[in-house]
Amino acid sequence: MEKNFEIKIEPTSNPSITKFEANYFLTQHTSYEFDNIDQAKNSPLAQQLFYLPFVKRVFIAQNFVAIDKYDIVEWSDVQDEVAEQIKNYLNNGQPVVSEAETTKKVPITIYAESTPNPAVLKFVANKKLVTTGHEFKNIDDAKDAPLAQELFHLPFVKEVYIDENYISIQKYDMADWNDITIELREFLRNYLEQGKEVLTANATVSKTEVEKQADVDFEKLDDISKDIVNIIEEYIKPAVASDGGNILFDSYDPESKAVKVILQGACSGCPSSTFTLKNGIENMLKEMLKDKVESVEAING
């Protein structure tokens, strides 16, 4: 059947990024991000877009192309031409990403793993889902995360945390894991096998912005805080991630020598997290930074 592509222009919450939505899928199950024309060698479409002088980055997802532009132009002046160019390209039947055709559909496996928090189970997939952690406390948080949104439609889902290759789900007490684990596993497996989006380009981009900001903030920290951040990143995060959670540095007070951290995923509100904090993290920081650290507390623990 001859596909007749139409392109809809969708602004995003980031003024430099516009999405060009197609009425058919463009890729099988993968999203791609290209920072320059060299990276785009497997995507003739992205390469062609990089010939436009204002194109900074190109994202290709299942049903849209998103473009991050340099400030030299306004989207209102160029978006119609870009949409037309993408539409013509697609209607000529040329490949969007050439390697996607060769990858066969990998069956998705999901296994459930307990965490130190009895209210949280970690569902681990055999493929990478996201590049960094995203926490969703409720359905409003999940507007750029279609997978989390659908999970919140299940009455027993309280919070969702997605990182690398797993999804931590916190349930309400009314439900028993024995009754819902199989349902959740099946739901996640089907969702991922259909190649539906875990996050929209918007979420990926906003996360990138957050991380850039974090790098800027890191440079402003005092030396002890930098040491603390590095120890958390190198020694503490991997252990916390294996429990289905995440830890972020919040602040260090040189007067009281108190360190504050934020816990996410399985670790937030977990009965054993206070224990982990006090024993594991506090001891490690005291050990490695000698008399610089007295106490560690979670501001949301």
C-alpha positions in Angstrom: 0.0 0.0 0.0 1.3 3.4 -0.9 1.7 5.5 2.2 0.8 9.1 1.8 2.8 11.0 4.5 1.4 14.1 6.1 3.4 16.1 8.6 1.9 18.0 11.5 4.0 20.8 13.2 4.0 20.6 16.9 5.9 23.1 19.1 7.3 21.8 22.3 7.9 23.3 25.7 11.4 24.1 24.6 11.2 27.1 22.2 14.3 25.9 20.2 12.8 22.5 19.5 9.9 21.7 17.2 8.4 18.3 16.5 7.3 17.2 13.0 4.8 14.5 13.5 4.1 11.9 10.8 0.8 10.0 10.3 2.8 6.7 10.0 5.6 5.1 12.0 9.1 6.2 10.9 11.2 3.7 12.8 10.6 0.2 14.1 11.1 0.5 17.8 14.1 2.7 18.3 14.6 6.4 18.9 17.7 8.1 17.5 19.5 11.3 18.5 22.1 12.8 16.2 24.3 15.7 17.3 25.9 16.3 13.9 26.1 15.1 10.3 28.8 12.5 11.1 26.7 10.8 13.6 23.8 10.7 11.1 25.6 8.5 8.6 22.9 5.8 9.0 20.1 8.2 8.5 19.9 9.8 5.1 16.9 11.9 6.4 18.9 13.4 9.3 21.9 14.0 7.1 19.7 16.0 4.7 18.3 18.0 7.6 21.8 18.9 8.8 22.4 20.7 5.4 20.1 23.4 6.8 22.4 25.8 8.6 20.2 26.3 11.6 19.8 22.6 12.5 21.7 21.8 15.7 20.4 18.3 16.6 18.0 15.9 15.1 15.9 13.3 17.0 14.0 10.6 15.1 11.4 8.7 17.1 8.7 6.3 16.2 6.3 8.8 14.7 8.1 12.1 14.6 11.3 14.0 13.8 12.2 16.7 16.4 14.8 19.3 15.5 16.7 21.5 17.9 17.8 24.7 16.1 20.4 27.4 16.6 19.0 30.8 17.4 19.8 32.4 14.1 16.3 31.8 12.9 12.8 31.6 14.4 10.7 28.5 13.9 7.8 30.5 12.7 9.9 31.6 9.7 11.2 28.1 8.7 8.9 25.4 10.0 6.6 25.2 7.0 9.5 24.6 4.7 11.1 22.0 7.0 7.8 20.2 7.3 7.5 20.2 3.5 11.0 18.9 3.1 10.4 16.1 5.5 7.1 15.2 3.8 8.6 15.1 0.3 11.5 13.0 1.6 9.1 10.5 3.1 6.8 10.4 0.2 9.7 9.6 -2.1 10.0 6.3 -0.2 13.6 6.9 0.9 14.8 5.2 4.1 14.6 7.2 7.4 17.3 5.2 9.2 19.0 2.5 7.2 20.2 0.2 10.0 16.7 -0.2 11.5 15.7 -2.5 8.7 18.5 -5.0 9.5 17.8 -5.3 13.2 15.4 -8.0 14.0 12.7 -7.7 16.5 14.2 -8.8 19.8 11.7 -10.5 22.1 11.4 -8.5 25.3 11.9 -10.2 28.6 10.9 -8.6 31.9 11.7 -10.0 35.3 10.6 -8.6 38.6 13.1 -8.1 41.4 12.4 -7.2 45.0 13.9 -4.0 46.5 14.6 -3.1 50.1 11.3 -1.2 50.0 8.4 -3.6 50.4 6.1 -1.2 48.5 8.4 -1.1 45.4 9.2 -3.8 42.8 11.8 -3.3 40.2 10.9 -4.6 36.7 14.1 -5.2 34.7 14.1 -5.4 30.9 16.6 -7.0 28.5 17.0 -3.7 26.6 18.0 -0.2 27.5 14.9 2.0 28.0 16.3 5.4 28.8 19.7 7.0 29.2 19.1 8.6 32.6 16.7 8.3 35.5 13.3 9.9 35.5 11.0 10.0 38.5 7.2 10.4 38.3 5.3 11.1 41.5 1.9 11.3 39.7 0.2 11.3 36.3 0.9 15.0 35.8 4.6 14.5 36.1 4.3 11.9 33.3 3.0 14.1 30.5 6.2 13.4 28.5 6.4 9.8 29.5 3.6 7.7 27.7 4.7 4.5 29.5 4.4 6.0 33.0 1.1 7.6 32.0 -0.4 4.3 31.1 1.0 2.8 34.4 -0.8 5.5 36.3 -4.1 4.3 34.8 -3.7 1.2 36.9 -5.4 1.9 40.2 -2.7 0.4 42.4 0.3 2.3 40.9 1.5 5.1 43.2 4.9 6.2 41.8 7.1 5.3 38.9 10.8 5.6 38.4 12.5 4.7 35.1 16.2 4.3 34.7 18.6 2.6 32.2 17.0 -0.8 31.8 14.4 -1.0 34.6 11.2 0.5 35.9 10.6 0.7 39.6 6.9 0.8 40.6 5.6 1.8 44.0 2.2 0.4 44.8 -0.6 1.5 47.1 -1.0 -0.7 50.2 -4.5 -1.9 49.0 -2.9 -4.2 46.5 -0.7 -7.3 47.1 2.3 -7.9 44.9 1.2 -11.6 44.5 -1.9 -10.4 42.8 -0.5 -7.7 40.5 3.1 -8.7 39.6 2.2 -10.9 36.6 -0.2 -8.4 35.3 2.5 -5.6 35.5 5.1 -7.8 33.8 2.8 -8.7 31.0 1.7 -5.1 30.6 5.3 -3.9 30.4 6.4 -6.7 28.1 3.5 -6.0 25.6 4.1 -2.3 25.7 7.8 -2.6 24.9 7.3 -5.3 22.3 5.0 -3.0 20.4 7.8 -0.5 20.3 5.7 2.2 22.0 7.6 5.2 23.3 8.9 5.2 26.8 9.6 8.9 26.8 8.9 11.6 24.2 11.7 13.7 22.8 10.6 16.4 25.0 11.4 14.4 28.1 14.8 13.4 26.7 15.6 17.0 25.9 14.4 18.5 29.2 16.5 15.9 31.0 19.6 16.9 28.9 18.9 20.5 29.9 18.7 19.5 33.6 22.0 17.6 33.3 23.7 20.6 31.6 22.5 22.7 34.5 23.8 20.1 37.0 27.2 20.4 35.4 27.1 24.2 35.7 26.0 23.9 39.3 28.8 21.4 40.0 31.4 23.9 38.9 30.0 26.4 41.4 30.4 24.0 44.4 33.1 24.2 47.0 35.8 21.5 47.0 34.3 19.3 49.7 30.9 19.3 48.0 32.6 18.3 44.8 34.3 15.4 46.6 30.9 14.3 48.1 29.3 14.4 44.6 32.1 12.3 43.1 31.9 9.7 45.9 28.1 9.5 45.5 28.4 9.1 41.7 31.2 6.5 41.8 30.5 4.4 44.9 26.9 5.0 46.1 24.8 5.4 43.0 25.6 2.0 41.5 24.6 0.3 44.8 21.4 2.3 45.1 20.6 1.6 41.4 20.8 -2.1 41.9 18.0 -1.6 44.5 15.9 0.2 41.9 16.5 3.7 43.1 18.6 6.8 42.8 20.4 9.3 45.0 21.2 13.0 44.3 23.4 15.4 46.2 21.4 18.4 47.6 23.7 20.4 49.8 26.6 20.4 52.3 26.9 22.7 55.3 30.5 23.3 56.3 29.4 24.6 59.7 27.4 21.6 60.8 29.2 19.2 58.4 25.8 17.9 57.4 25.2 16.5 54.0 21.7 16.5 52.5 20.6 14.1 49.7 17.5 13.4 47.7 16.3 9.8 47.3 14.3 8.6 44.3 12.6 5.4 43.1 12.6 2.5 45.5 14.8 4.4 48.0 12.3 7.2 48.6 10.3 6.6 51.7 11.8 3.2 52.2 11.9 1.8 55.7 15.4 0.5 55.2 16.6 3.7 53.5 17.3 5.5 56.7 19.4 2.5 57.8 21.3 2.6 54.4 21.8 6.3 54.8 23.0 6.2 58.3 25.2 3.1 58.0 26.3 2.8 54.4 26.5 6.3 53.0 27.2 8.2 56.2 30.0 5.8 57.1 31.5 5.9 53.7 31.6 9.7 53.5 33.0 9.9 57.1 35.6 7.3 56.2 36.7 9.0 52.9 36.4 12.6 53.9 37.7 12.1 57.5 36.5 15.0 59.7 34.6 16.9 57.0 31.3 15.0 57.4 29.2 14.5 60.5 25.8 13.4 59.3 23.8 12.6 56.2 20.1 13.1 55.9 17.5 12.6 53.1 15.3 15.6 52.7 12.5 13.4 51.4 13.4 10.1 53.1 
